[in-house]
Amino acid sequence: MAPRDRQHQASDYAALTQAVRELVEVMQQAGLLRLEVVHGELRIALEAGAAPAPARVAAPSHNPVPIAAPSPTSLAEEVGTFTIDAPMVGTFYAAPAPDAEPFVRVGDLVEPGQTVAIIEAMKIMNEIVAERAGEVVAILVENGQAVEYGQPLMRLRSVEPGP
């Protein structure tokens, strides 16, 4: 595949991913359980709560996904804590492979840019990276669990980044 074709394909994928995210947001705001969009030969059908069966996970394809700025939620009630939220709908994985150690555990210190989990979406493994330093105080979802856009994945206590 020529570099120009790869760039075009990556651009199409990014646009499609953004469109799906926006459709998910519309569904959530309108309280819809199902949404189907047809445009020419393209058909996108979304259903709330529909989760694919957990698949065995291979090593991530190294597509780090910057997450939205961590926002305090009712789950992060303690002063000085914040959550890392799911930037997309998908399946949460705590480790890079089924038999591998998890990326983080409760009590671990996390640095900005560190991978803390993977979310599988549309058969692509997306690395979830921390935007700021913190100590993991709770992991709020189970390995292999379906997660929604904006759902808190873990709670961290704010700490100053290391040297």
Backbone as a chain_set.jsonl record, in Angstrom:
{"seq": "MAPRDRQHQASDYAALTQAVRELVEVMQQAGLLRLEVVHGELRIALEAGAAPAPARVAAPSHNPVPIAAPSPTSLAEEVGTFTIDAPMVGTFYAAPAPDAEPFVRVGDLVEPGQTVAIIEAMKIMNEIVAERAGEVVAILVENGQAVEYGQPLMRLRSVEPGP", "coords": {"N": [[0.849, -1.174, 0.0], [0.62, 2.157, -0.879], [2.223, 5.063, 0.584], [0.583, 7.354, 0.413], [-1.973, 6.236, 0.108], [-2.182, 4.956, 2.589], [-2.193, 7.184, 4.277], [-4.58, 8.397, 3.471], [-6.382, 6.371, 4.154], [-5.988, 6.3, 6.948], [-6.894, 8.849, 7.564], [-9.601, 8.63, 6.792], [-10.393, 6.675, 8.65], [-10.017, 8.07, 11.064], [-11.917, 10.114, 10.77], [-14.275, 8.588, 10.632], [-14.205, 7.349, 13.154], [-14.47, 9.614, 14.807], [-17.03, 10.455, 14.009], [-18.588, 8.29, 14.904], [-18.161, 8.517, 17.666], [-19.454, 10.972, 18.109], [-22.075, 10.248, 17.428], [-22.61, 8.411, 19.469], [-22.565, 10.135, 21.637], [-24.81, 11.738, 21.01], [-26.787, 9.775, 21.231], [-26.614, 9.211, 24.006], [-27.27, 11.717, 25.132], [-29.881, 12.062, 24.208], [-31.111, 9.931, 25.302], [-31.468, 7.582, 23.9], [-31.849, 4.13, 23.015], [-31.207, 2.738, 20.788], [-29.749, 3.402, 17.632], [-29.667, 4.041, 14.213], [-27.909, 4.792, 11.301], [-27.898, 5.542, 7.914], [-26.051, 6.128, 5.071], [-25.676, 6.406, 1.86], [-23.774, 3.685, 0.872], [-22.845, 3.188, 3.355], [-23.565, 2.012, 6.556], [-24.391, 2.5, 9.852], [-25.033, 1.101, 12.885], [-25.977, 1.481, 16.16], [-26.258, 0.334, 19.49], [-27.31, 0.746, 22.741], [-25.814, -0.651, 25.581], [-25.317, -3.038, 24.345], [-22.913, -5.416, 24.183], [-19.954, -6.787, 22.878], [-18.905, -10.229, 22.982], [-16.313, -10.944, 25.274], [-13.089, -11.047, 23.912], [-10.086, -12.958, 23.378], [-7.167, -11.244, 24.047], [-4.699, -9.86, 22.025], [-1.362, -8.527, 21.782], [-1.351, -4.957, 22.115], [-2.089, -2.738, 19.374], [-0.634, -0.502, 19.468], [-1.886, 2.089, 19.379], [-2.069, 4.719, 20.87], [-4.51, 6.433, 22.737], [-5.277, 9.613, 23.445], [-6.795, 10.672, 26.384], [-9.716, 12.426, 27.456], [-9.501, 15.326, 29.529], [-9.088, 14.376, 32.878], [-11.952, 14.161, 34.87], [-13.568, 15.225, 37.85], [-15.889, 13.116, 39.508], [-18.892, 11.68, 40.9], [-17.835, 9.354, 41.796], [-15.324, 10.038, 42.464], [-15.052, 11.263, 45.056], [-13.36, 11.964, 47.135], [-11.225, 14.548, 48.27], [-8.734, 15.8, 46.15], [-8.645, 13.699, 44.375], [-9.08, 12.104, 41.165], [-10.666, 10.905, 38.166], [-9.946, 8.504, 35.589], [-11.409, 8.358, 32.587], [-13.371, 6.431, 30.24], [-12.595, 6.943, 26.874], [-14.125, 6.122, 24.815], [-16.62, 3.804, 23.6], [-16.421, 0.374, 24.359], [-14.517, -2.62, 25.083], [-13.026, -3.158, 28.159], [-9.687, -3.78, 29.056], [-7.326, -4.81, 31.378], [-4.741, -5.616, 31.074], [-2.024, -6.226, 28.716], [-2.234, -8.692, 27.475], [-4.016, -11.821, 27.866], [-2.612, -13.496, 29.708], [-0.785, -11.826, 30.838], [0.755, -9.464, 33.15], [-1.189, -6.929, 34.829], [-1.51, -3.539, 33.572], [-1.592, -1.531, 35.551], [-1.955, -1.525, 39.143], [-3.929, -1.238, 42.164], [-2.55, 1.169, 44.258], [-0.293, 1.607, 42.747], [1.938, 4.035, 41.311], [1.305, 6.387, 38.821], [2.516, 7.851, 35.891], [2.379, 10.8, 33.772], [1.349, 10.07, 30.455], [1.687, 7.361, 30.686], [0.634, 4.069, 29.921], [-2.413, 2.792, 31.046], [-4.449, 1.024, 30.643], [-6.358, -0.894, 28.224], [-8.716, -0.335, 25.677], [-10.793, -2.171, 23.721], [-12.124, -1.478, 20.665], [-14.145, -1.747, 17.902], [-12.594, -3.881, 16.965], [-10.031, -2.953, 17.305], [-7.233, -2.379, 19.311], [-6.962, 0.004, 21.702], [-4.782, 2.012, 23.405], [-5.062, 3.289, 26.662], [-4.046, 6.155, 28.106], [-2.554, 7.879, 30.863], [-3.107, 11.276, 31.643], [-2.091, 12.824, 33.61], [-0.095, 12.734, 36.637], [-0.543, 10.329, 39.269], [-1.714, 8.32, 42.067], [-2.97, 5.107, 41.952], [-6.042, 4.49, 43.328], [-8.381, 3.087, 43.117], [-9.705, 0.621, 40.955], [-12.255, 0.692, 38.799], [-13.696, -0.914, 37.081], [-14.17, -4.225, 35.767], [-11.863, -6.595, 34.338], [-12.307, -7.235, 30.923], [-14.837, -6.213, 30.866], [-17.612, -4.534, 29.379], [-17.527, -1.134, 28.491], [-18.774, 2.225, 28.632], [-18.779, 5.325, 26.77], [-17.153, 7.911, 28.449], [-17.391, 6.678, 30.92], [-16.173, 6.203, 34.203], [-13.049, 4.656, 34.691], [-10.93, 4.213, 36.445], [-9.866, 5.416, 39.664], [-7.745, 7.932, 40.836], [-5.344, 9.333, 43.089], [-4.173, 12.578, 43.284], [-0.789, 13.332, 42.618], [2.488, 14.76, 42.682], [4.409, 14.714, 39.704], [7.192, 12.498, 39.202], [10.864, 12.94, 39.157]], "CA": [[0.0, 0.0, 0.0], [1.413, 3.38, -0.999], [2.077, 5.958, 1.74], [-0.566, 8.251, 0.227], [-3.16, 5.433, 0.398], [-2.222, 4.764, 4.041], [-2.603, 8.455, 4.883], [-5.998, 8.573, 3.174], [-7.091, 5.385, 4.959], [-5.928, 6.756, 8.336], [-7.775, 10.016, 7.649], [-10.966, 8.107, 6.767], [-10.629, 6.002, 9.923], [-10.147, 9.101, 12.098], [-13.207, 10.781, 10.569], [-15.317, 7.64, 11.011], [-14.15, 7.209, 14.609], [-15.046, 10.838, 15.384], [-18.468, 10.43, 13.74], [-19.192, 7.31, 15.809], [-18.155, 9.121, 19.004], [-20.507, 11.986, 18.149], [-23.355, 9.542, 17.45], [-22.766, 7.862, 20.821], [-22.914, 11.276, 22.498], [-26.2, 12.075, 20.697], [-27.612, 8.726, 21.844], [-26.629, 9.396, 25.452], [-27.987, 12.948, 25.463], [-31.295, 11.903, 23.888], [-31.633, 8.763, 26.013], [-31.826, 6.549, 22.928], [-31.271, 2.808, 23.224], [-30.744, 2.239, 19.497], [-29.639, 4.427, 16.597], [-29.153, 3.517, 12.949], [-27.677, 5.84, 10.315], [-27.545, 5.011, 6.599], [-25.612, 7.185, 4.151], [-25.15, 5.676, 0.706], [-23.5, 2.288, 1.196], [-22.407, 3.118, 4.751], [-24.632, 1.806, 7.537], [-23.883, 2.429, 11.22], [-26.088, 0.782, 13.845], [-25.475, 1.498, 17.532], [-27.248, -0.086, 20.465], [-26.819, 0.931, 24.104], [-25.767, -1.849, 26.405], [-24.916, -4.208, 23.578], [-21.472, -5.58, 24.318], [-19.449, -8.003, 22.243], [-18.319, -11.196, 23.905], [-14.885, -10.656, 25.451], [-12.196, -11.834, 23.07], [-8.721, -13.057, 23.878], [-6.501, -10.028, 23.595], [-3.304, -9.921, 21.605], [-0.645, -7.298, 22.141], [-2.011, -3.798, 21.524], [-1.54, -2.279, 18.108], [0.061, 0.746, 19.785], [-2.639, 3.265, 18.966], [-2.426, 5.413, 22.102], [-5.63, 7.344, 22.623], [-5.271, 10.584, 24.532], [-8.109, 10.741, 27.001], [-10.153, 13.765, 27.837], [-8.992, 15.724, 30.84], [-9.799, 13.672, 33.934], [-12.936, 15.021, 35.508], [-14.084, 14.7, 39.101], [-17.249, 12.606, 39.425], [-19.367, 11.222, 42.199], [-16.957, 8.272, 42.216], [-14.074, 10.631, 42.94], [-15.525, 12.196, 46.069], [-12.282, 12.405, 48.003], [-10.486, 15.722, 47.813], [-7.441, 15.453, 45.575], [-8.699, 12.526, 43.498], [-9.666, 12.312, 39.845], [-10.89, 9.636, 37.475], [-9.598, 8.325, 34.183], [-12.669, 7.93, 31.999], [-13.307, 5.787, 28.927], [-12.768, 7.903, 25.787], [-14.918, 5.491, 23.761], [-17.344, 2.591, 23.956], [-15.636, -0.802, 23.996], [-14.257, -3.608, 26.123], [-11.883, -2.77, 28.994], [-8.709, -4.804, 29.406], [-6.36, -4.288, 32.344], [-3.406, -6.113, 30.733], [-1.815, -6.292, 27.27], [-2.573, -10.034, 27.002], [-4.728, -12.53, 28.93], [-1.73, -14.074, 30.724], [0.201, -10.807, 31.233], [0.489, -8.657, 34.341], [-1.957, -5.724, 34.488], [-0.747, -2.301, 33.396], [-1.5, -0.896, 36.871], [-2.706, -2.108, 40.258], [-4.19, -0.29, 43.239], [-1.318, 1.511, 44.962], [0.762, 1.982, 41.797], [2.063, 5.43, 40.897], [1.156, 6.528, 37.377], [3.124, 9.068, 35.346], [1.717, 11.254, 32.543], [1.731, 9.335, 29.257], [1.796, 5.923, 30.972], [-0.531, 3.262, 29.569], [-3.052, 2.247, 32.242], [-5.428, 0.014, 30.241], [-6.672, -0.963, 26.797], [-10.125, -0.513, 25.325], [-10.977, -2.721, 22.378], [-13.278, -0.896, 19.979], [-14.135, -2.066, 16.471], [-11.489, -4.835, 16.771], [-8.751, -2.258, 17.429], [-6.815, -2.199, 20.698], [-6.614, 1.408, 21.932], [-4.151, 2.211, 24.707], [-5.568, 4.396, 27.464], [-2.877, 6.714, 28.782], [-2.822, 8.897, 31.878], [-2.682, 12.623, 31.258], [-1.365, 13.437, 34.723], [0.426, 11.791, 37.624], [-1.431, 9.986, 40.372], [-1.621, 6.995, 42.675], [-4.211, 4.378, 41.709], [-6.72, 4.15, 44.581], [-9.445, 2.121, 42.828], [-9.998, 0.264, 39.569], [-13.707, 0.702, 38.915], [-14.309, -1.865, 36.153], [-13.547, -5.547, 35.718], [-11.22, -6.969, 33.085], [-13.243, -7.831, 29.974], [-16.155, -5.583, 31.003], [-17.994, -3.514, 28.4], [-17.564, 0.205, 29.075], [-19.427, 3.267, 27.845], [-18.065, 6.587, 26.619], [-17.21, 8.755, 29.643], [-17.494, 5.889, 32.152], [-14.924, 6.172, 34.974], [-12.352, 3.369, 34.676], [-10.145, 4.111, 37.674], [-9.749, 6.637, 40.459], [-6.368, 8.181, 41.255], [-5.074, 10.45, 43.995], [-3.194, 13.472, 42.658], [0.571, 13.406, 43.161], [3.407, 15.488, 41.809], [5.19, 13.771, 38.893], [8.577, 12.243, 39.625], [11.911, 13.673, 38.422]], "C": [[0.892, 1.235, 0.0], [1.196, 4.267, 0.221], [0.869, 6.881, 1.62], [-1.868, 7.508, 0.543], [-3.302, 5.22, 1.9], [-2.686, 6.034, 4.744], [-4.092, 8.681, 4.672], [-6.828, 7.624, 4.034], [-7.108, 5.809, 6.427], [-6.847, 7.949, 8.541], [-9.239, 9.584, 7.665], [-11.316, 7.454, 8.095], [-10.847, 7.027, 11.036], [-11.498, 9.801, 11.988], [-14.353, 9.87, 10.989], [-15.369, 7.466, 12.524], [-14.78, 8.419, 15.285], [-16.561, 10.859, 15.185], [-19.18, 9.462, 14.674], [-19.241, 7.87, 17.227], [-19.273, 10.151, 19.142], [-21.888, 11.34, 18.176], [-23.627, 8.95, 18.829], [-23.188, 8.973, 21.776], [-24.369, 11.695, 22.266], [-27.134, 11.059, 21.342], [-27.745, 8.947, 23.341], [-27.451, 10.615, 25.837], [-29.489, 12.801, 25.233], [-31.922, 10.713, 24.61], [-32.069, 7.648, 25.079], [-31.15, 5.228, 23.27], [-30.697, 2.25, 21.926], [-30.745, 3.393, 18.502], [-29.047, 3.775, 15.357], [-29.064, 4.672, 11.959], [-27.255, 5.164, 9.015], [-27.217, 6.2, 5.704], [-24.951, 6.485, 2.968], [-24.983, 4.209, 1.067], [-23.072, 2.095, 2.644], [-23.614, 2.978, 5.666], [-23.975, 1.667, 8.9], [-25.074, 2.189, 12.13], [-25.454, 0.7, 15.227], [-26.598, 1.097, 18.464], [-26.644, 0.029, 21.853], [-26.861, -0.391, 24.848], [-25.385, -3.1, 25.649], [-23.404, -4.313, 23.638], [-21.035, -6.852, 23.616], [-18.901, -8.949, 23.298], [-16.837, -10.896, 24.048], [-14.036, -11.606, 24.613], [-10.839, -11.943, 23.745], [-7.948, -11.911, 23.246], [-5.063, -10.305, 23.215], [-2.63, -8.638, 22.056], [-1.317, -6.117, 21.458], [-1.314, -3.354, 20.243], [-0.837, -0.938, 18.252], [-0.595, 1.949, 19.132], [-3.024, 4.016, 20.227], [-3.546, 6.414, 21.845], [-5.541, 8.345, 23.756], [-6.68, 10.699, 25.085], [-8.439, 12.174, 27.346], [-9.624, 14.071, 29.226], [-9.79, 15.016, 31.92], [-10.742, 14.631, 34.65], [-13.397, 14.409, 36.813], [-15.517, 14.234, 38.887], [-17.678, 12.193, 40.812], [-18.508, 10.071, 42.708], [-15.634, 8.795, 42.761], [-14.401, 11.687, 43.986], [-14.407, 12.73, 46.944], [-11.588, 13.619, 47.405], [-9.14, 15.251, 47.276], [-7.457, 14.199, 44.728], [-9.331, 12.923, 42.172], [-9.855, 10.949, 39.204], [-10.282, 9.683, 36.082], [-10.832, 7.682, 33.571], [-12.451, 7.304, 30.624], [-13.526, 6.829, 27.832], [-13.636, 7.362, 24.652], [-15.681, 4.311, 24.352], [-16.485, 1.408, 23.533], [-15.524, -1.768, 25.15], [-12.962, -3.249, 26.828], [-10.985, -3.975, 29.242], [-7.629, -4.169, 30.267], [-4.927, -4.67, 31.995], [-3.264, -6.197, 29.214], [-2.151, -7.651, 26.652], [-3.234, -10.78, 28.159], [-3.828, -13.064, 30.045], [-0.682, -13.082, 31.233], [-0.221, -10.104, 32.522], [-0.33, -7.431, 33.932], [-1.049, -4.509, 34.338], [-0.533, -1.613, 34.737], [-2.335, -1.681, 37.875], [-2.99, -0.994, 41.26], [-2.892, -0.089, 44.009], [-0.183, 1.922, 44.042], [0.746, 3.486, 41.541], [2.065, 5.476, 39.378], [1.752, 7.868, 36.963], [2.336, 9.514, 34.108], [2.253, 10.49, 31.329], [1.838, 7.831, 29.453], [0.501, 5.214, 30.574], [-1.093, 2.63, 30.834], [-4.05, 1.144, 31.913], [-5.519, 0.006, 28.72], [-8.188, -1.018, 26.679], [-10.158, -1.014, 23.891], [-12.256, -2.124, 21.804], [-13.128, -1.181, 18.493], [-12.919, -2.917, 16.113], [-10.115, -4.168, 16.786], [-8.466, -2.051, 18.905], [-6.295, -0.771, 20.87], [-6.031, 1.559, 23.327], [-4.767, 3.428, 25.385], [-4.393, 4.892, 28.293], [-3.302, 7.794, 29.766], [-2.329, 10.246, 31.38], [-1.928, 13.32, 32.37], [-0.997, 12.373, 35.742], [-0.603, 11.528, 38.717], [-1.129, 8.612, 40.911], [-2.967, 6.319, 42.487], [-4.821, 3.999, 43.059], [-7.87, 3.182, 44.353], [-9.516, 1.882, 41.325], [-11.482, -0.062, 39.565], [-14.427, -0.252, 37.969], [-13.516, -3.166, 36.16], [-12.895, -5.775, 34.353], [-12.243, -7.658, 32.185], [-14.633, -7.216, 30.009], [-16.388, -4.576, 29.882], [-18.076, -2.174, 29.118], [-18.198, 1.177, 28.091], [-18.531, 4.49, 27.747], [-18.256, 7.419, 27.887], [-17.297, 8.002, 30.957], [-16.163, 5.913, 32.893], [-14.337, 4.757, 34.995], [-11.562, 3.142, 35.96], [-10.08, 5.467, 38.35], [-8.317, 6.74, 40.939], [-6.329, 9.355, 42.218], [-3.977, 11.276, 43.344], [-1.865, 13.418, 43.389], [1.407, 14.219, 42.181], [4.204, 14.473, 41.001], [6.621, 13.675, 39.397], [9.575, 12.997, 38.773], [12.11, 13.164, 37.024]], "O": [[1.82, 1.333, 0.803], [0.125, 4.242, 0.829], [0.202, 7.161, 2.616], [-2.766, 8.071, 1.168], [-4.408, 5.293, 2.434], [-3.473, 5.976, 5.688], [-4.791, 9.109, 5.59], [-7.858, 8.018, 4.582], [-8.14, 5.689, 7.086], [-7.507, 8.055, 9.575], [-10.032, 10.101, 8.452], [-12.415, 7.653, 8.613], [-11.753, 6.874, 11.855], [-12.151, 10.053, 13.001], [-15.3, 10.323, 11.631], [-16.45, 7.439, 13.111], [-15.544, 8.266, 16.238], [-17.297, 11.239, 16.095], [-20.257, 9.772, 15.183], [-20.248, 7.717, 17.918], [-19.958, 10.2, 20.165], [-22.782, 11.824, 18.871], [-24.762, 8.986, 19.304], [-24.062, 8.777, 22.62], [-25.087, 11.978, 23.226], [-28.15, 11.429, 21.93], [-28.845, 8.88, 23.889], [-28.249, 10.552, 26.773], [-30.286, 13.36, 25.987], [-33.135, 10.512, 24.536], [-32.944, 6.854, 25.425], [-30.019, 5.207, 23.754], [-29.811, 1.396, 21.949], [-31.628, 4.25, 18.527], [-28.055, 3.05, 15.436], [-30.015, 5.436, 11.793], [-26.363, 4.315, 9.011], [-27.993, 7.148, 5.592], [-23.812, 6.029, 3.06], [-25.929, 3.562, 1.514], [-22.948, 0.962, 3.109], [-24.573, 3.743, 5.56], [-23.105, 0.817, 9.089], [-26.018, 2.979, 12.148], [-24.507, -0.057, 15.44], [-27.752, 1.472, 18.258], [-25.58, -0.532, 22.115], [-27.827, -1.148, 24.751], [-25.15, -4.139, 26.267], [-22.693, -3.409, 23.198], [-21.686, -7.889, 23.75], [-18.484, -8.522, 24.375], [-16.165, -10.62, 23.054], [-14.25, -12.818, 24.615], [-10.487, -11.116, 24.585], [-8.07, -11.65, 22.049], [-4.305, -10.906, 23.978], [-3.269, -7.766, 22.645], [-1.807, -6.254, 20.337], [-0.116, -3.566, 20.057], [-0.485, -0.31, 17.253], [0.052, 2.724, 18.427], [-4.186, 3.969, 20.632], [-3.526, 7.147, 20.856], [-5.711, 7.974, 24.917], [-7.645, 10.811, 24.329], [-7.558, 13.019, 27.506], [-9.336, 13.161, 30.003], [-11.02, 15.041, 31.901], [-10.375, 15.756, 34.989], [-13.6, 13.197, 36.887], [-16.279, 14.879, 38.167], [-16.929, 12.335, 41.779], [-18.451, 9.828, 43.913], [-14.908, 8.071, 43.442], [-14.068, 12.861, 43.822], [-14.503, 13.85, 47.447], [-11.39, 13.705, 46.193], [-8.486, 14.402, 47.881], [-6.397, 13.675, 44.388], [-10.02, 13.938, 42.07], [-9.275, 9.958, 39.647], [-10.126, 10.746, 35.481], [-11.25, 6.599, 33.982], [-11.476, 7.606, 29.936], [-14.537, 7.532, 27.851], [-13.861, 8.045, 23.652], [-15.41, 3.879, 25.473], [-15.883, 1.434, 22.459], [-16.329, -1.743, 26.08], [-11.927, -3.057, 26.189], [-11.46, -5.055, 29.593], [-7.085, -3.119, 29.926], [-3.989, -4.108, 32.559], [-4.267, -6.236, 28.5], [-2.333, -7.75, 25.439], [-3.036, -10.413, 29.317], [-4.236, -13.084, 31.206], [0.216, -13.466, 31.982], [-1.383, -10.144, 32.926], [-0.187, -6.941, 32.811], [0.042, -4.46, 34.907], [0.572, -1.161, 35.035], [-3.274, -2.394, 37.52], [-2.368, 0.066, 41.211], [-2.217, -1.054, 44.369], [0.791, 2.522, 44.495], [-0.306, 4.126, 41.553], [2.753, 4.689, 38.728], [1.518, 8.89, 37.608], [1.691, 8.687, 33.462], [3.46, 10.291, 31.195], [2.058, 7.098, 28.489], [-0.594, 5.701, 30.857], [-0.361, 2.011, 31.605], [-4.459, 0.4, 32.804], [-4.857, 0.781, 28.03], [-8.861, -1.665, 27.481], [-9.631, -0.382, 22.976], [-13.332, -2.251, 22.388], [-12.091, -0.884, 17.901], [-12.287, -2.7, 15.078], [-9.138, -4.759, 16.327], [-9.33, -1.608, 19.662], [-5.303, -0.387, 20.25], [-6.7, 1.27, 24.319], [-4.968, 4.467, 24.757], [-3.816, 4.145, 29.083], [-4.268, 8.523, 29.541], [-1.264, 10.345, 30.769], [-1.209, 14.289, 32.128], [-1.518, 11.258, 35.714], [-1.421, 12.388, 39.045], [-0.391, 7.835, 40.305], [-4.0, 6.895, 42.827], [-4.204, 3.279, 43.844], [-8.302, 2.515, 45.293], [-9.404, 2.813, 40.528], [-11.919, -0.987, 40.248], [-15.648, -0.386, 38.047], [-12.338, -3.191, 36.518], [-13.326, -5.215, 33.345], [-12.961, -8.555, 32.627], [-15.517, -7.643, 29.266], [-15.473, -3.855, 29.484], [-18.625, -2.082, 30.216], [-18.16, 0.973, 26.878], [-17.624, 4.665, 28.56], [-19.382, 7.609, 28.346], [-17.279, 8.626, 32.017], [-15.121, 5.671, 32.284], [-15.04, 3.787, 35.279], [-11.526, 2.034, 36.495], [-10.216, 6.513, 37.715], [-7.736, 5.756, 41.397], [-7.171, 10.252, 42.166], [-2.965, 10.733, 42.902], [-1.815, 13.452, 44.619], [1.068, 14.345, 41.004], [4.638, 13.462, 41.553], [7.181, 14.629, 39.938], [9.202, 13.625, 37.782], [12.953, 13.682, 36.292]]}, "num_chains": 1, "name": "protein.A"}
